[in-house]
Amino acid sequence: MGITVDVHQVFKYPFEQVVASFLRKYPNPMDKNVISVKIVEEKRDVSTGIIYRKRIAVCQNVVPEVLRKVNILKVPDIRLEEESWLNPQERNMAIQSHCLTWTQYASMKEESVFRESMENPNWTEFIQKGRISITGVGFLNYVLETFASTFLRQGAQKGIRIMEMLLKEQCGAPLAE
């Protein structure tokens, strides 16, 4: 079946400040589920100026204890891979991430973009599309997809709140129209 989660947010801060906050968002005391984020590859294309980064995030296993009775769900942590392409000239950053854990049973993919807002060049638009599908665990497929959908929606909202807090701390009040 599969579940899709869409997020759209406008940060009333310039692109450069929003991207800098995104890149240092985790780990953060406001979200204890993210244990660590490590850059495993980073390179700049000298001809285009695009900066490519690959990061691995380690998160606590948030699957409810009652569902962890199923053997495959008994893992201490969940690993995610994130790749990003930052184009400073065009003021956009594309991000693709996916889950490295449970790949034989679950597919979790997100595609995100930060870009200069068309409303105001001093604002930044964030668009995220996530998709989760779970197979191979019988009747639990639907239960796990429903849990994952709720967790992703709440996580996206929490991520936005963390970004707003970091931006306010580091840059002051949002920019007016």
Solvent accessible surface area in square Angstrom, and as a share of the most:
residue,aa,sasa,rsa
1,M,162,0.72
2,G,11,0.11
3,I,28,0.14
4,T,66,0.38
5,V,8,0.05
6,D,90,0.46
7,V,12,0.07
8,H,110,0.49
9,Q,49,0.22
10,V,40,0.23
11,F,1,0.01
12,K,81,0.34
13,Y,3,0.01
14,P,28,0.18
15,F,4,0.02
16,E,96,0.43
17,Q,69,0.31
18,V,0,0.00
19,V,7,0.04
20,A,37,0.29
21,S,0,0.00
22,F,20,0.09
23,L,41,0.20
24,R,124,0.45
25,K,22,0.09
26,Y,51,0.19
27,P,81,0.51
28,N,16,0.08
29,P,111,0.70
30,M,81,0.36
31,D,12,0.06
32,K,146,0.62
33,N,38,0.19
34,V,18,0.10
35,I,86,0.44
36,S,44,0.28
37,V,39,0.22
38,K,137,0.58
39,I,87,0.44
40,V,74,0.43
41,E,64,0.29
42,E,91,0.41
43,K,120,0.51
44,R,133,0.49
45,D,66,0.34
46,V,145,0.83
47,S,98,0.63
48,T,72,0.42
49,G,9,0.09
50,I,49,0.25
51,I,23,0.12
52,Y,27,0.10
53,R,28,0.10
54,K,47,0.20
55,R,23,0.08
56,I,32,0.16
57,A,18,0.14
58,V,20,0.11
59,C,18,0.11
60,Q,81,0.36
61,N,9,0.04
62,V,38,0.22
63,V,10,0.06
64,P,50,0.31
65,E,121,0.54
66,V,106,0.61
67,L,23,0.11
68,R,59,0.22
69,K,150,0.64
70,V,50,0.29
71,N,118,0.60
72,I,47,0.24
73,L,8,0.04
74,K,117,0.49
75,V,42,0.24
76,P,117,0.74
77,D,35,0.18
78,I,20,0.10
79,R,109,0.40
80,L,43,0.21
81,E,28,0.12
82,E,28,0.13
83,E,40,0.18
84,S,1,0.00
85,W,85,0.30
86,L,19,0.09
87,N,20,0.10
88,P,47,0.29
89,Q,134,0.60
90,E,120,0.54
91,R,50,0.18
92,N,45,0.23
93,M,0,0.00
94,A,41,0.31
95,I,8,0.04
96,Q,87,0.39
97,S,16,0.11
98,H,59,0.26
99,C,16,0.10
100,L,73,0.36
101,T,22,0.13
102,W,39,0.14
103,T,88,0.51
104,Q,128,0.57
105,Y,56,0.21
106,A,23,0.18
107,S,46,0.30
108,M,29,0.13
109,K,121,0.51
110,E,33,0.15
111,E,103,0.46
112,S,6,0.04
113,V,51,0.29
114,F,3,0.01
115,R,85,0.31
116,E,60,0.27
117,S,6,0.04
118,M,179,0.80
119,E,132,0.59
120,N,18,0.09
121,P,79,0.50
122,N,76,0.39
123,W,7,0.02
124,T,0,0.00
125,E,23,0.10
126,F,18,0.08
127,I,57,0.29
128,Q,31,0.14
129,K,120,0.51
130,G,4,0.04
131,R,116,0.42
132,I,7,0.03
133,S,29,0.19
134,I,16,0.08
135,T,79,0.46
136,G,63,0.60
137,V,25,0.14
138,G,53,0.51
139,F,171,0.71
140,L,18,0.09
141,N,39,0.20
142,Y,132,0.50
143,V,63,0.36
144,L,10,0.05
145,E,3,0.01
146,T,61,0.36
147,F,55,0.23
148,A,18,0.14
149,S,10,0.06
150,T,64,0.37
151,F,69,0.29
152,L,30,0.15
153,R,118,0.43
154,Q,112,0.50
155,G,29,0.27
156,A,17,0.13
157,Q,92,0.41
158,K,53,0.23
159,G,6,0.06
160,I,16,0.08
161,R,134,0.49
162,I,0,0.00
163,M,5,0.02
164,E,50,0.22
165,M,61,0.27
166,L,16,0.08
167,L,0,0.00
168,K,115,0.49
169,E,121,0.54
170,Q,82,0.36
171,C,48,0.29
172,G,33,0.32
173,A,79,0.61
174,P,57,0.36
175,L,70,0.35
176,A,91,0.70
177,E,169,0.76
